[in-house]
Amino acid sequence: MVFDVRERWRRSKRQRKVNVALNTSDFYGREYPGFGRDQVQQAVIKLKLKKKADSGILLHPCFLRNHASAVEGSNVTLEGTGDADKCMTLLRSHVASSNANCPPENFCFLGGAPQPQGFGSFYASGVMKEAVLSASRVLQYVSNKLEEKEMDQLQLPTPTLPTLRNSAKSLCALAYNDVMAGAVSIHLSATESASQTSTTENDTEPPSALCFDLCYTIVLLEQIGVQDADERIHFVERFEKQPLLSIPNGDHDSPSEIVAWLTGAFLYLEALQRKMTFSIESELLAEQLSAGLPLGWNMSLMLFVAACVFLYFTTDHTVITGQGGRRSRSYHRGVNGGAKAKYKDTTQSIMFVDDARE
């Protein structure tokens, strides 16, 4: 979901050729079927299944070491190797294959559908936010407990892409038990403060997919056009007026509450911006008028034309006879009922005397 401020989204090919900037009330949002967290996990697992040998064990770089799980629909056991570089390579190939049919000279994020590219700063939400924040807490916990001096830490709230990549390498290289211990510690700390600041229910995602979540977040940021030196993505704990969000079950890919909240947040921020803009414009005009500054030639010309029109329609016009018997049209001020009215001498004389008693 994007609050686009650079280029208006066009609904027809003819309109897409017109480059018109967005105004403050434009809003763009869309969904990407097949690119949710669970669907992409299954996709990268299938990519490795095609290349695996006939053994019953599948080694996958997107999952933590020392953790095994069964692959749905097959008699294969999934074991993680914890290699962030290989995991991101797999994810990039999956995203690139989905954009193979992207029209030329268009930007396609996922699925080969053209769309406007996001510019400016934005806030991460959903799985993207939780992956980065959970990874930061786990790395901090492991660094404190295991005295890992060389472990890279995320520089929140605006980490750069190189920092995220280094943190992904450090996180994915950890054993499952270490990540699990850090996640349990995080969950206990969150439970203690749940009555005051928690914005989610007291359920946590399994830490086995944390390596995949962080790698997928990095690939998505790369795909949307974030550069290595950019610090325009904000990962914050919570937003103002953020509602209580329930963790989705297996029947729903994402909570509908977050979509509703994002839409409401856009409308709320839009209302604040309009109110602020109106206040600034009103104060500026009042300041200019109090300082006696001219309102411009257009305003002066409009006032002049309005005054002329007013005088024209509010002043009497008469027709008088000119020289040579010809009737000539001219202006004559109407007094005492018009041009034919007889004028009466109303002048009175005043006599001054020396003594008023006389």
Helices and strands as residue ranges (DSSP letters): H 13-16, H 37-51, E 57-65, E 68-70, E 77-80, H 84-98, E 122-123, H 126-145, H 161-172, H 176-192, H 194-197, G 207-209, H 210-224, E 233-234, H 256-290, H 297-314, E 319-321, G 323-325, E 327-329
